[in-house]
Amino acid sequence: MTIRPFRFGLQSYNASSPDDWRGQARRAESHGFSTFSVADHVIGPGPALAATNHPVQDVAAIPAMAVAAEATSSIRIGSRVFCCDYRQPVMFAKELATLAFFSGGRLEIGLGAGWLAGEYDAMGVPFESAGIRIDRLEETIALIRAHMGEGEIAIDGDHVHAVGFEGVPKAPDGVPPVMIGGGSPRVLRLAGREADIVSLNFDNRSGVIGAEGMCSSTAELTDAKIDWIREGAGDRFDNLDLEIGAYFTIVTDDRDDMLAKMAPMFGLDAEQFGEHPHALVGTVDSICDELIARRERYGINYVTFGAPSLDAVAPIVERLAGS
């Protein structure tokens, strides 16, 4: 397995003001993060969102990405990850192409099949079977690549129809990097086959955030996920960036106490939580050592932190980025 250099992303859900949003993007850029991203959730506070256990995302992804791109000069701008079901596919492809055009090619295209069932219901979007949602994801990927490529588009699938026209505008350097995220075997095999970046996530078949998703991504189960990616990727596996969200990152001198407090929340013991690939708990030095060890075990070289942890993890990013 080829060891790829470390990359780091910063993901934000919220902005207290337009200047705060621009400032978050600029700080990520100045601290050496390679990507500033937003998630893709829509509904605000209320019983529909509360039932999913998901946090509120204040800003819509595409305009927030455009503002972040305008505020910065070198960092990539992305969504981790877009829910393909929320948008008409041809319009979505054109919006992405326009973002790539105006950002000078600094777009990172994150795509997923969708999973937050309560949000679908609240928006009136049909929450179809996982198989149908993944079929739609696959056709959307083909459309985006065709839209940003040369020549007329000719796609007439079960979920995407785009024929008889060429996609415009064109990104400066061709199709930007494509990230595909998920936690199920089919999505990860698809990602291995089609993506530039594979984002490892929970198996969110339950449609809500909770212990079930967390327990689907233990160290041992992540080994299996890497195998699924490898099955899909074949010879291209060593060219992939493998990304993961460090959702539970705490920089602390008292690792044991923190693990003992947090692990029971997810039905895990302290040892399981400490080695969980989505958790990083400890000092800057120990977290750096853990990231290196996980890269050697899984090949994970791209780690995304939440915006609230920016100051705490900045020394980690500054030490490891590019190494």
Secondary structure as UniProt FT lines:
FT   STRAND          7..12
FT   HELIX           18..30
FT   TURN            31..32
FT   STRAND          35..38
FT   HELIX           47..50
FT   TURN            51..53
FT   HELIX           61..71
FT   STRAND          76..79
FT   TURN            80..81
FT   STRAND          82..83
FT   HELIX           84..86
FT   HELIX           89..102
FT   TURN            103..104
FT   STRAND          107..112
FT   HELIX           117..123
FT   HELIX           130..148
FT   STRAND          152..156
FT   STRAND          161..166
FT   TURN            172..173
FT   STRAND          178..182
FT   HELIX           185..194
FT   STRAND          197..200
FT   TURN            205..206
FT   HELIX           211..215
FT   TURN            216..217
FT   HELIX           219..233
FT   HELIX           234..239
FT   STRAND          241..245
FT   STRAND          248..251
FT   HELIX           255..262
FT   HELIX           263..266
FT   HELIX           270..274
FT   TURN            277..278
FT   STRAND          279..282
FT   HELIX           284..298
FT   STRAND          300..306
FT   HELIX           307..309
FT   HELIX           310..320
FT   TURN            321..322
//
